[in-house]
Amino acid sequence: MTLNFRFPRFFKLLFVAGAFLSINTPSIAQEAIPQNDEISKMVKEVSAKNLESLVKKMETFGTRHSLSTTTSKKEGIGAAREWVKAEFEQYAKASGGRMTVEMDRYIVKADGRRIPQDTEMANPMAILKGSDPTDDRVIIVAGHLDSRVTDVMDFKSKAPGANDDASGVAIVMEMARIMASRQFPATLVFVAFQGEEQGLKGSTHLAERAKKENWNIVAVLNNDIIGNSYSAETGLHDNTRVRVFSEATPSNETEAEARLRRTLGSENDGPSRNLARYLKMAGEKYVDQIQVMLEYRPDRFLRGGDHTPFNQQGYAAVRMSEMNEDFDHQHQDLRKENGKQYGDLSEFMDFEYLRKNTAVNLATMASLGLAPAAPQKVAVLTSDLTNKTDLQWEAPAKGKKPAGYLVLMRETSSPVWEKKFYVTDTKATLNYSKDNYFFAVQSVDAGGHASLPVLPVPKR
């Protein structure tokens, strides 16, 4: 075997001596991936002060209930969404014309439940066009703008919605501000959904629009209830952990795909679950004092969020949410009882915690946006009965050519990828049995930016 030491510059930095394995390709080495300077710089630009200012501004609209006024300039959902749009337009000035802003309007039909009559809703959205015209990937970060009190149909009472979900919208806005002046091969979309509390209306609209218009969405990062670090019931106070929820198997899985999944035992390896693992990797690599907890269910117990409609359309989508929810300050009427304040107010939030969670989102979106597209037709060869594992794949058809690929490996019982091997070819033979490990392949560029992992399917 001939070993080729001409690694891309990025990988030369952390070449691990003695990590070579038997391989039928020019080069392979187990690699650790250091931080990218530009992503680190963006992460440092995330401001807790800015996030607090954004949340407090959203409180001033009184209520942002989806059925509230759209004619007032100062109150209600109409004024709130126009303000978000105007802020996006300010950020877009730094993009050199690459960021465009729209108010994506749609009609929600009366449903006899949470929509009493046909209602126009709108999602303020900023789109940062990818710098590579051959790269059609789309990455979305989202939160929901509407708010509520105890009665989900009460559209008149004050509903500040500071944590649910001005916190998520603030994440989206702060990321748009920081990333507008940068260039990414992929297209980045920043959106504030309306209608979440009335039944995921805004996200359903955008997911259906994306499917109809053939958007190549590779990831959706939904942020909902993400800025509080204290649990009133349990007394826990923890701003070092954040949850990410993901579906295990695709919602639109066909029967043939289900049979293959059962055969391979890959129930824990759907696209959304591997997006969650990627978020954990990127977030913990770039953000100090945060642990991303992989929650192995689509959302909190018997609850849902704006990532769900994207899952239903077949897209990889996850939800980030704070580790310990405070139900005294969520879905509550503003009031005092026995000297205790109830209601979703910014005074009960932790903006340093929100800063870290914003940075986790930014590191993930930037890492994906800078990476090449994922490899195609990833396969494990099964023509021979062997204790080795033969993998092969094809380079992505669109976008920049990868400098190489990372072959990922983990024990079947492990929740996260445990080893990475860098190869320059589109095939690899590993001295590890496919009986005992799961494998996946990522495209990677010379800067170390890696795509989402793709699991192999059997091929004779």
Secondary structure, 3 states (H helix, E strand, C coil): CCCCCCCCHHHHCCECCCCCCCCCCCCEEEECCCCCHHHHHHHHHCCHHHHHHHHHHHHCCCECCCCCCCCCCCCHHHHHHHHHHHHHHHHHHHHCCCEEEEEEEEEECCCCCCCCCCEEEEEEEEEECCCCCCCCEEEEEEEECCCCCCCCCCCCCCECCHHHHHHHHHHHHHHHHHHCCCCCCCEEEEEEECCCCCCCHHHHHHHHHHHHCCCEEEEEEEECCCCCCECCCCCCECCCEEEEECCCCCCCCCHHHHHHHHHHCCCCCCHHHHHHHHHHHHHHHHCCCCEEEEECCCCCCCCCCCCHHHHHCCCCEEEEEECCCCHHHCCCCCEEECCEEECCCHHHCCHHHHHHHHHHHHHHHHHHHHCCCCCEEEEEECCCCCCCEEEEEECCCCCCCCCEEEEEEEECCCCCCCEEEEECCCEEEECCCCCCEEEEEEEECCCCCECCCECCEEEC
